[in-house]
Amino acid sequence: MQDVVIIGSGPAGLSAAVYAKRAKMDVMVVEKEPFSGGQIVNSEQVDNYLGINGISGFDIAMKFYEKRNSQNSLPRLLHKSVFYW
């Protein structure tokens, strides 16, 4: 059983996962795409992300991925389609 299940592994989802893991919670992240990063991956240039200017969406997604992998205990990341009613 998970303490937290996060839907989506874009900037908000990965940030939530990092902070939940820091709080020693058992975290699962569910993502429908085969990669993390969310819609930002498709941006040619990101100039409005706090503290980071002039970076491609792909590069910032890779920074998110590197941060996620730098944690001692990674949240589980499931690549599944999620449906809700």
C-alpha positions as CSV (number, residue, x, y, z in Angstrom):
1,M,0.0,0.0,0.0
2,Q,1.2,3.5,-0.9
3,D,1.2,6.6,1.2
4,V,0.9,8.8,-1.9
5,V,0.0,8.0,-5.5
6,I,0.9,10.8,-8.0
7,I,-0.7,10.9,-11.4
8,G,1.7,12.3,-14.0
9,S,5.5,12.7,-14.0
10,G,5.7,16.3,-15.3
11,P,7.3,19.1,-13.3
12,A,4.6,19.1,-10.6
13,G,4.3,15.4,-10.3
14,L,8.1,14.8,-10.0
15,S,8.4,17.7,-7.5
16,A,5.6,16.2,-5.4
17,A,7.4,12.8,-5.5
18,V,10.7,14.2,-4.4
19,Y,9.2,16.0,-1.5
20,A,7.0,13.1,-0.5
21,K,10.1,10.8,-0.5
22,R,12.0,13.3,1.6
23,A,9.1,13.0,4.1
24,K,9.7,9.3,4.1
25,M,6.5,8.4,2.4
26,D,6.0,5.4,0.1
27,V,5.4,7.0,-3.2
28,M,4.1,5.7,-6.6
29,V,4.1,7.9,-9.7
30,V,1.8,6.8,-12.6
31,E,2.6,8.1,-16.1
32,K,0.8,7.4,-19.3
33,E,3.8,8.2,-21.5
34,P,6.9,6.0,-21.8
35,F,9.0,9.0,-20.5
36,S,8.9,11.5,-17.7
37,G,8.7,15.3,-18.1
38,G,5.1,16.0,-19.2
39,Q,4.2,18.6,-21.8
40,I,7.4,20.6,-21.1
41,V,9.3,18.1,-23.2
42,N,7.7,19.5,-26.3
43,S,8.8,23.1,-25.7
44,E,11.7,24.4,-27.8
45,Q,12.7,26.9,-25.2
46,V,11.7,27.4,-21.5
47,D,12.4,30.9,-20.2
48,N,9.9,31.1,-17.3
49,Y,10.8,28.2,-15.0
50,L,12.0,29.6,-11.7
51,G,15.8,29.8,-11.6
52,I,16.3,28.3,-15.1
53,N,16.4,30.4,-18.2
54,G,16.9,29.6,-21.9
55,I,16.8,25.8,-21.8
56,S,15.0,23.4,-24.1
57,G,12.0,21.5,-22.8
58,F,13.9,18.2,-23.4
59,D,16.9,19.4,-21.4
60,I,14.8,20.5,-18.4
61,A,13.0,17.2,-18.5
62,M,16.4,15.5,-18.3
63,K,17.3,17.6,-15.3
64,F,14.1,16.4,-13.6
65,Y,15.0,12.8,-14.5
66,E,18.6,13.3,-13.1
67,K,17.2,14.7,-9.8
68,R,14.7,11.9,-9.5
69,N,17.6,9.4,-10.0
70,S,19.8,11.2,-7.5
71,Q,17.4,10.3,-4.6
72,N,18.5,7.4,-2.4
73,S,15.2,5.6,-2.7
74,L,13.3,6.3,-5.9
75,P,9.6,6.5,-6.1
76,R,8.1,3.8,-8.2
77,L,7.2,5.0,-11.6
78,L,4.6,3.1,-13.5
79,H,4.0,3.8,-17.2
80,K,0.3,3.0,-17.5
81,S,-2.7,4.6,-19.0
82,V,-4.9,6.0,-16.3
83,F,-8.7,6.2,-16.7
84,Y,-11.1,7.8,-14.4
85,W,-14.9,8.5,-14.3
